[in-house]
Amino acid sequence: MRFLKWAIIFILFNSAFLESKEGYADNDGVEIFYVDYGPIDNEPILLVQGLGGQLTFWPDELISVLQDNGFRPIVYDNRDVGLSKNFEEYGRPNFVWNYAKFYLGLPLTSVYSLADMASDGIAVINHLNIEQTHLLAQSMGGMITQRMVADNKDRFKSYVLIASMARTPDLKTAPKGELRKLIEDRSFKNQSVDERVERSIEIFKILASPQTEFDEAAFREEVIKNINRSDNESGFSRQLIAILADKDRYNEVQGITTPTLVIHGKLDPLIPYEEGKKTAELIPNSTFLSVDFMSHLIDKPVMDFIEKTFSRILRRKQLI
């Protein structure tokens, strides 16, 4: 009997584990790596990461909250990051030239567009034969998905937009001070692994909520794991130029009919709070959730704060 008991536990555990699967979706020759956490019978929800963020950046707690509320989280590496197709053959964008054009308000040219990146997400759900899905995105992922939702209204049941905006960054909305310097260093400097780790620590400290407990040793390990997973450091630069080369998406978000929840932190140093609020006001039938102490990241204090509200909304499956 004891053997039977443990055999059943083993089978149940491994059945749950095997729900997670990974693979590549093809978007006209661009291979996009995804992980489908399952379970397959739950409601699918596609998660879209921010600038330079690999799919491994999504907090385990968020994945668990989604699964506990009847969802099937599906994550993927945006093009030019992680295990998805990289565009390293194009090299880093010219720093001096693009810097000058940005400050002069001149148009920039990118290797690919946010619309191209939006089509990558559609390729993932097409590959998985998903007709309709829920959608959650943060930061640059929000900019990508604003176009994704506006152009594919029939594919999305609900939309959660976190720490993002419909405005293209300009001198007024661009990050300032040390954060700007760190982003410029990541965009245009070739740095050693040690320098990249130190830079990641400094960026995290600025973007994390003040209440976040920071385990520096564990964080260092995670940064090195992600560097080992993908050493494509220049993809960040090309993604950044894609953001800056895009147009304001005000018309697009005004046409969104999908029920939408917008979450933004009042302390966000990367995407101004007022721009997040303005974006919510432009989206019909949307709900705005303001978090007083949130900076830019979905860290543990933010998850602890929004989990009850988030879970209640998620259980309704329409998010507002």
Backbone hydrogen bonds, N-H to C=O, Kabsch-Sander energy under -0.5 kcal/mol:
donor,donor_aa,acceptor,acceptor_aa,energy
5,K,1,M,-2.6
6,W,2,R,-2.2
7,A,3,F,-2.3
8,I,4,L,-2.3
9,I,5,K,-2.1
10,F,6,W,-2.6
11,I,7,A,-2.3
12,L,8,I,-2.7
13,F,9,I,-2.7
14,N,10,F,-2.5
15,S,11,I,-2.2
16,A,12,L,-2.0
17,F,13,F,-2.2
18,L,14,N,-2.7
19,E,15,S,-0.5
19,E,16,A,-0.8
20,S,17,F,-1.5
21,K,36,D,-2.5
23,G,34,Y,-1.8
25,A,32,I,-2.7
27,N,25,A,-0.5
27,N,30,V,-2.3
28,D,26,D,-0.5
30,V,27,N,-1.5
31,E,29,G,-0.7
32,I,25,A,-3.0
32,I,30,V,-0.5
33,F,31,E,-0.5
34,Y,23,G,-2.6
35,V,75,V,-2.8
36,D,21,K,-3.7
37,Y,35,V,-0.7
37,Y,73,P,-2.6
38,G,73,P,-0.6
42,N,39,P,-1.8
43,E,70,G,-2.3
45,I,72,R,-2.1
46,L,134,H,-2.7
47,L,74,I,-2.8
48,V,136,L,-2.2
49,Q,47,L,-0.5
53,G,50,G,-2.1
57,F,54,Q,-2.2
58,W,55,L,-1.3
63,I,59,P,-1.8
64,S,60,D,-2.4
65,V,61,E,-2.5
66,L,62,L,-2.3
67,Q,63,I,-2.3
68,D,64,S,-3.0
69,N,65,V,-1.0
70,G,67,Q,-1.8
71,F,66,L,-2.4
72,R,43,E,-3.0
74,I,45,I,-2.5
75,V,35,V,-2.6
76,Y,47,L,-0.7
77,D,33,F,-2.3
78,N,53,G,-0.5
78,N,76,Y,-0.5
80,D,85,K,-3.1
81,V,78,N,-1.2
84,S,81,V,-1.5
85,K,31,E,-2.9
90,Y,87,F,-1.9
91,G,88,E,-1.7
98,N,94,N,-2.2
99,Y,95,F,-2.8
100,A,96,V,-2.3
101,K,97,W,-2.2
102,F,98,N,-2.4
103,Y,99,Y,-2.1
104,L,100,A,-1.5
105,G,101,K,-0.6
105,G,102,F,-0.9
106,L,101,K,-2.8
117,M,113,S,-1.8
118,A,114,L,-2.1
119,S,115,A,-1.8
120,D,116,D,-0.9
121,G,117,M,-1.1
122,I,118,A,-1.5
123,A,119,S,-2.0
124,V,120,D,-1.6
125,I,121,G,-1.9
126,N,122,I,-2.3
127,H,123,A,-2.4
128,L,124,V,-1.7
129,N,126,N,-1.7
130,I,125,I,-2.9
131,E,129,N,-0.6
133,T,155,R,-2.5
134,H,44,P,-2.5
135,L,158,S,-1.2
136,L,46,L,-2.9
137,A,160,V,-2.5
138,Q,48,V,-1.7
139,S,162,I,-2.3
141,G,138,Q,-2.2
142,G,139,S,-1.0
143,M,139,S,-1.3
144,I,140,M,-2.5
145,T,141,G,-2.4
146,Q,142,G,-1.7
147,R,143,M,-0.9
148,M,144,I,-1.5
149,V,145,T,-3.1
150,A,146,Q,-1.9
151,D,147,R,-2.2
152,N,148,M,-0.7
152,N,149,V,-0.5
155,R,152,N,-2.2
156,F,153,K,-0.8
157,K,133,T,-2.1
158,S,133,T,-0.5
159,Y,259,P,-2.0
160,V,135,L,-2.7
161,L,159,Y,-0.5
161,L,261,L,-2.9
162,I,137,A,-2.8
162,I,160,V,-0.5
163,A,263,I,-2.6
174,A,170,D,-2.2
179,L,176,K,-0.9
180,R,176,K,-1.0
181,K,177,G,-1.9
182,L,178,E,-2.5
183,I,179,L,-2.3
184,E,180,R,-2.4
185,D,181,K,-2.5
186,R,182,L,-2.2
187,S,183,I,-2.1
188,F,184,E,-2.3
189,K,185,D,-2.0
191,Q,189,K,-0.7
196,R,192,S,-2.5
197,V,193,V,-2.4
198,E,194,D,-2.4
199,R,195,E,-2.4
200,S,196,R,-2.2
201,I,197,V,-2.1
202,E,198,E,-2.1
203,I,199,R,-2.4
204,F,200,S,-2.5
205,K,201,I,-2.2
206,I,202,E,-1.4
207,L,203,I,-2.4
208,A,204,F,-2.3
212,T,209,S,-2.0
214,F,212,T,-0.6
215,D,213,E,-0.7
216,E,214,F,-1.0
219,F,215,D,-2.4
220,R,216,E,-2.6
221,E,217,A,-1.8
222,E,218,A,-2.0
223,V,219,F,-2.4
224,I,220,R,-2.4
225,K,221,E,-2.2
226,N,222,E,-2.2
227,I,223,V,-2.2
228,N,224,I,-2.5
229,R,225,K,-2.1
230,S,226,N,-1.9
233,E,231,D,-1.7
236,F,233,E,-0.7
238,R,234,S,-1.5
239,Q,235,G,-2.6
240,L,236,F,-2.3
241,I,237,S,-2.1
242,A,238,R,-1.8
243,I,239,Q,-1.8
244,L,240,L,-2.3
245,A,241,I,-2.1
246,D,242,A,-0.6
246,D,243,I,-0.9
249,R,166,A,-3.5
253,V,249,R,-2.5
254,Q,250,Y,-1.9
255,G,251,N,-0.8
255,G,252,E,-0.9
256,I,253,V,-1.3
260,T,285,N,-1.1
261,L,159,Y,-2.9
262,V,287,T,-3.3
263,I,161,L,-2.7
263,I,261,L,-0.5
264,H,289,L,-1.9
266,K,291,V,-2.1
267,L,294,M,-2.1
268,D,265,G,-1.2
275,E,272,P,-0.7
276,G,272,P,-1.7
277,K,273,Y,-2.4
278,K,274,E,-2.3
279,T,275,E,-2.1
280,A,276,G,-1.8
281,E,277,K,-2.1
282,L,278,K,-1.5
283,I,279,T,-1.1
283,I,280,A,-0.5
286,S,283,I,-0.8
287,T,260,T,-2.4
289,L,262,V,-3.6
289,L,287,T,-0.5
290,S,288,F,-0.6
291,V,264,H,-2.1
292,D,290,S,-0.5
294,M,291,V,-0.9
296,H,207,L,-2.5
297,L,207,L,-1.6
299,D,297,L,-1.4
303,M,299,D,-2.6
304,D,300,K,-3.0
305,F,301,P,-1.9
306,I,302,V,-2.8
307,E,303,M,-1.9
310,F,306,I,-4.1
311,S,307,E,-3.5
312,R,308,K,-2.2
313,I,309,T,-2.4
314,L,310,F,-3.1
315,R,311,S,-2.3
316,R,312,R,-0.7
316,R,313,I,-1.0
317,K,314,L,-2.0
318,Q,313,I,-0.6
319,L,313,I,-1.0
